[in-house]
């Protein structure tokens, strides 16, 4: 049977019909007998199809906005549960550098449930010990092997590598493609669903030596979804559409980050250096490569704070006393004089501002937030991305119950309550942990700073604090 097309009022099809009617009136013929020139018909039909395509609508069960590690993991968890999912991101590709680089014990358990833990362990570098330093003195250490979990360790893996794994798993096993260059521009409630307006972008290059890419709207799409997940980072458009406040709960922190190769051998140990006013951390990527993040102040900053880089290359700099190598050497001498090994090659250097923020609610009705869209903290313990992965798994499980088991959407209020409570603890909004008789004077002095430095959350965080003689009331 031949399929009939339905044309929406006000479209260019009306223009097509009106031209036929006008020609008929002039020729005093019935519209049915008037012959519009073939070329004009073709032009009008092409215009009609172009406009219809520009405004087409798609349906899905869950729309995930943001294709970072949290967004892709949430989409994968949904797809593994048999939920139809669409994932979009306004960028053109995955991150080009490591950014978030460490996976907590609880995160490894979640990755195991989707069959990725083994690959992550093979690609990453295992961390068994966390050491605390002050100047040259080793003040304390924690043994991750004492955690009563399946994966009593942390695995260091660049964010770019994790994103590639997640994108590949989505595409190959669940046939879910990330729709890159797609920007959310609006959300509208439509009964028991959400209609999202999405701009499909095309890139236009500006600049001379190094092109800068700007997005231009190519067409506009409309997607109807039962639920929307905002995994679109600290500048979340989903959060903005919902009108949810993103409250600042602490002072901004500035960090300069260096990833480099060295001739010494690194152990399976994360090192945290607490100074009078700074927190600094070293993550080993392998036995001969690491990342140092140094907290700095505006007067010490070597440059501006960039947005997340998607380029696969970097621009060189002229050597001199103020270049990256010399700046890194000075910081290591001042803050980590115990660190051994000569710098061989600096692979990446940048400076980044982090803020302590918490959304006053993690969503409402059929739109919910995960990851940096809902919270942000400093980079030392890699907590924002890891808790974001936990949030994504929990939210996906609850959405599955609502869609497949017909549980009331009120179930999502527990998601909001539980995860906001976790963050209130981590950000110190419910008070710092209290020292026990086991705590050393140095631990008592730095007790308020330590929780957000540790690569753990929930019961694992409580266990690690207990090794230091700290506990939450």
Long-range contacts (C-beta under 8 A, 24 or more apart in sequence): 7-48, 7-52, 8-52, 11-48, 11-51, 11-52, 12-44, 12-47, 12-48, 12-51, 13-48, 15-44, 15-47, 16-41, 16-44, 16-45, 16-48, 19-44, 53-219, 54-219, 54-220, 55-219, 55-220, 55-221, 55-222, 56-221, 56-222, 57-195, 57-221, 57-222, 57-223, 57-224, 58-86, 58-221, 58-222, 58-223, 58-224, 59-223, 59-224, 59-225, 60-84, 60-85, 60-86, 60-223, 60-224, 60-225, 61-85, 61-225, 61-226, 61-227, 61-403, 62-86, 62-225, 62-226, 62-227, 62-228, 62-229, 62-399, 63-87, 63-88, 63-194, 63-196, 63-223, 63-225, 63-227, 63-228, 63-229, 64-88, 64-228, 64-229, 64-231, 65-89, 65-184, 65-196, 65-228, 65-229, 65-230, 65-231, 65-232, 65-237, 65-238, 66-230, 66-231, 66-232, 66-233, 66-236, 66-371, 66-373, 67-91, 67-94, 67-163, 67-167, 67-178, 67-180, 67-231, 68-95, 68-159, 68-163, 68-231, 68-233, 68-371, 69-100, 69-159, 69-162, 69-163, 69-166, 69-385, 69-388, 69-389, 70-231, 70-370, 70-371, 70-372, 70-385, 70-388, 70-389, 70-391, 70-392, 71-229, 71-231, 71-232, 71-370, 71-371, 71-392, 72-163, 72-166, 72-167, 72-170, 72-178, 73-110, 73-114, 73-166, 73-389, 73-392, 73-393, 74-229, 74-231, 74-370, 74-392, 74-393, 74-395, 74-396, 75-170, 75-176, 76-114, 76-166, 76-169, 76-170, 76-174, 76-176, 77-114, 77-392, 77-393, 77-396, 77-397, 78-396, 78-399, 78-400, 79-170, 79-174, 79-176, 80-114, 80-174, 81-396, 81-397, 81-400, 81-404, 82-400, 82-404, 83-396, 83-399, 83-400, 83-403, 85-176, 86-176, 86-179, 86-223, 86-225, 87-170, 87-176, 87-178, 87-179, 88-178, 88-179, 88-180, 88-182, 88-183, 88-184, 88-198, 89-178, 89-179, 89-180, 89-182, 89-232, 90-181, 90-182, 90-183, 90-184, 90-201, 90-215, 91-180, 91-181, 91-310, 92-180, 92-181, 92-203, 92-213, 92-310, 93-180, 93-310, 94-160, 94-163, 94-164, 94-167, 94-310, 95-159, 95-160, 95-163, 95-308, 95-309, 95-310, 96-160, 96-309, 96-310, 96-311, 96-312, 97-158, 97-159, 97-160, 97-259, 97-309, 97-348, 97-350, 98-158, 98-159, 98-160, 98-161, 98-259, 98-285, 98-291, 98-348, 99-158, 99-159, 99-160, 99-308, 100-159, 100-379, 100-382, 100-384, 100-385, 101-156, 101-157, 101-158, 101-159, 101-283, 101-285, 101-291, 101-382, 102-127, 102-154, 102-155, 102-156, 102-157, 102-270, 102-283, 102-382, 102-386, 102-455, 103-154, 103-155, 103-156, 103-157, 103-162, 103-382, 103-386, 104-154, 104-382, 104-386, 104-455, 104-456, 104-457, 104-460, 105-144, 105-147, 105-149, 105-150, 105-151, 105-152, 105-153, 105-154, 105-456, 105-460, 106-149, 106-386, 106-390, 106-456, 106-457, 106-458, 106-460, 107-386, 107-389, 107-390, 108-150, 108-151, 108-153, 108-155, 109-149, 109-150, 109-151, 110-389, 110-390, 110-393, 112-150, 112-151, 113-393, 114-169, 115-169, 116-165, 116-166, 116-169, 117-151, 119-165, 120-155, 120-157, 120-162, 120-165, 121-155, 123-157, 123-161, 123-165, 124-155, 124-156, 124-157, 124-161, 125-155, 125-156, 125-157, 125-268, 125-284, 125-285, 125-286, 126-153, 126-154, 126-155, 126-156, 126-268, 127-153, 127-154, 127-155, 127-156, 127-268, 127-269, 127-270, 127-283, 127-284, 127-455, 128-153, 128-268, 128-269, 129-267, 129-268, 129-269, 129-270, 130-269, 130-270, 130-272, 130-454, 130-455, 130-464, 131-269, 131-270, 131-271, 131-272, 132-272, 132-273, 132-274, 132-450, 133-271, 133-272, 133-273, 133-274, 133-336, 133-338, 134-273, 134-274, 134-275, 134-442, 135-275, 135-335, 135-337, 136-337, 136-338, 138-338, 139-274, 139-440, 139-442, 139-443, 140-440, 140-442, 140-443, 140-468, 142-454, 142-464, 142-467, 142-468, 143-467, 144-464, 146-463, 146-467, 147-456, 147-460, 147-463, 147-464, 148-463, 149-460, 154-270, 154-455, 156-283, 156-284, 156-285, 158-285, 159-385, 181-215, 182-221, 183-215, 183-237, 184-232, 184-237, 184-238, 184-241, 185-220, 185-237, 186-241, 187-228, 187-238, 187-241, 187-242, 187-367, 189-365, 189-366, 190-224, 192-226, 192-366, 193-224, 193-225, 193-226, 193-366, 194-224, 194-225, 194-226, 194-227, 194-228, 194-366, 194-367, 195-222, 195-223, 195-224, 196-222, 196-223, 196-224, 196-225, 196-228, 197-221, 197-222, 198-222, 198-223, 210-315, 225-366, 226-366, 226-403, 227-366, 227-367, 227-368, 227-399, 227-402, 227-403, 228-366, 228-367, 228-368, 229-367, 229-368, 229-369, 229-370, 229-392, 229-395, 230-363, 230-367, 230-368, 230-369, 230-370, 230-373, 230-374, 231-369, 231-370, 231-371, 231-373, 231-388, 231-392, 232-373, 233-371, 233-372, 233-373, 234-355, 234-357, 234-372, 234-373, 234-376, 236-369, 236-372, 236-373, 238-367, 238-369, 238-373, 239-359, 239-369, 239-373, 239-374, 241-367, 242-363, 242-364, 242-367, 244-359, 244-360, 244-361, 244-363, 244-364, 244-369, 245-359, 245-360, 246-357, 246-358, 246-359, 246-360, 247-357, 247-358, 247-359, 247-360, 248-355, 248-356, 248-357, 249-356, 249-357, 249-358, 249-427, 249-429, 250-355, 250-356, 250-427, 250-428, 251-356, 252-353, 252-354, 252-355, 252-356, 253-279, 253-295, 253-353, 253-354, 253-355, 253-356, 253-378, 254-295, 254-296, 254-297, 254-298, 254-301, 254-305, 254-351, 254-352, 254-353, 254-354, 255-293, 255-294, 255-295, 255-296, 255-351, 255-352, 255-353, 255-354, 255-378, 255-379, 256-293, 256-294, 256-296, 256-301, 256-302, 256-327, 256-331, 256-349, 256-350, 256-351, 257-291, 257-292, 257-293, 257-294, 257-348, 257-349, 257-350, 257-351, 257-352, 257-379, 258-291, 258-292, 258-294, 258-324, 258-328, 258-346, 258-348, 258-349, 259-285, 259-289, 259-290, 259-291, 259-346, 259-347, 259-348, 259-349, 260-289, 260-290, 260-292, 260-328, 260-343, 260-344, 260-345, 260-346, 260-347, 261-288, 261-289, 261-343, 261-344, 261-345, 261-347, 262-288, 262-289, 262-290, 262-341, 262-342, 262-343, 262-344, 263-288, 263-341, 263-342, 263-344, 264-288, 264-340, 264-341, 264-342, 265-341, 266-290, 266-341, 270-455, 271-336, 271-339, 272-380, 272-453, 273-335, 273-336, 274-446, 274-449, 274-453, 275-335, 278-335, 279-378, 279-380, 279-449, 279-453, 280-335, 280-336, 281-379, 281-380, 281-453, 282-336, 282-339, 288-344, 289-347, 292-328, 292-331, 292-332, 292-336, 293-379, 293-380, 294-331, 294-335, 296-351, 301-351, 302-327, 302-351, 303-351, 304-351, 305-351, 305-352, 305-353, 306-350, 306-351, 306-352, 309-350, 314-348, 324-349, 352-379, 354-378, 354-379, 356-427, 358-420, 358-423, 358-424, 358-427, 358-429, 361-416, 361-420, 362-391, 362-415, 362-416, 362-419, 362-420, 363-412, 363-415, 363-416, 365-409, 366-409, 368-395, 368-412, 368-415, 368-416, 370-395, 374-419, 374-423, 375-423, 375-427, 377-426, 377-427, 377-452, 378-452, 380-452, 380-453, 381-451, 381-452, 381-453, 381-454, 381-455, 381-456, 382-455, 383-426, 383-452, 383-455, 383-457, 386-455, 386-457, 387-419, 387-422, 387-423, 387-426, 387-457, 390-419, 390-457, 391-415, 391-419, 394-418, 394-419, 422-457, 422-458, 425-451, 425-472, 426-451, 426-452, 426-457, 426-461, 427-452, 428-452, 430-472, 431-472, 431-473, 433-465, 433-470, 433-471, 433-472, 434-470, 434-471, 434-472, 434-473, 435-469, 435-470, 436-469, 436-470, 436-471, 437-469, 438-468, 438-469, 439-468, 439-469, 439-470, 440-469, 443-468, 443-469, 443-470
